[in-house]
Amino acid sequence: MVPLSVLDLSPIVEGSDAGHALRNSLDLARHVEALGYQRYWMAEHHNLPGIASAATAVALAHVAAGTSRIRIGAGGIMLPNHAPLIIAEQFGTLAALHPGRVELGLGRAPGSDQMTLRAMRRNLAAGADQFPQDVVELMAYFQPAEPGQAIQAVPGAGLAVPVWILGSSTFGAQLAAILGLPFAFASHFAPAMMMQALAIYRERFRPSPQLAAPYVMLGTHIVAAESDAEAEYLFSSQRQSFINLRLGRPGPLPPPVEGYAATLDPFASGMMAEAMSCAVIGGPETVRRGIEAFAARTGADELMITANLYDHTRRKRSFEIVAEVHGAMQQAA
């Protein structure tokens, strides 16, 4: 059976704050670690009132210190926002503190709007076009330092932190294939080019010291509850958040609303249907069928599940139901 992992956007819900969101993230990480999930990743987003993981390496340090087994990583670090040496030092520090548990997913999107991008980078001369070179430079900092090497990542040198390439188009697929790196596709919000990207990655993959054969992890929304109706109700928080963001009014994650999908106009409904076409929302049997169908259609080596729910207890229960369904599927296989 395809392994399961977790992407946590550390949602800030209406009426709460970032501190509470980050404490919930640690609680969730401990919960999914006990349930047997493979990885726990957090993502870099900026200027979004509903996401608390902007300082991703700091947030991951908080989670890593409170867990013991689960792999901790970024899904991802938006590398054009940073100097490669700085990221090598940050994740080298994490890897020095938590040996064998830290990995680094890299993306080339800004993770923000253009105004925020200017506030972060100041110098926009080097951006996404330099992403491949920046990835290679960053990977080199994780190799053992050569005698007389002028610039080293300390910590970082010699720690061989595993690197992933993230993508929502064919660009990331091509780069991951050329470099022989594992590939994580953002099918949880941009599935349009998923199958084309996977085909390119698998066809063009070149083995590397890190990876001998292609390895694909796909992001997907999975919201599980005791019934299909309850799961749809819980997922309405994410639906509202998605529409608000696309309409230029981002905010904290709102509480669920009964029948929200039926209130959307045709444009918003179509936009939602396209972006969430890989989502699996429902009770245990619906989740089982959804996971089986998605894994069979894509040939995914791993699924990375995200579920932004307003109620933290129900969010934990959602991941618990998915783990129970997954365990039953493994036994049946």
Order of alpha helices (4+ residues) and beta strands (2+ residues): beta-alpha-beta-alpha-beta-alpha-beta-alpha-alpha-beta-alpha-beta-alpha-beta-alpha-alpha-beta-alpha-beta-alpha
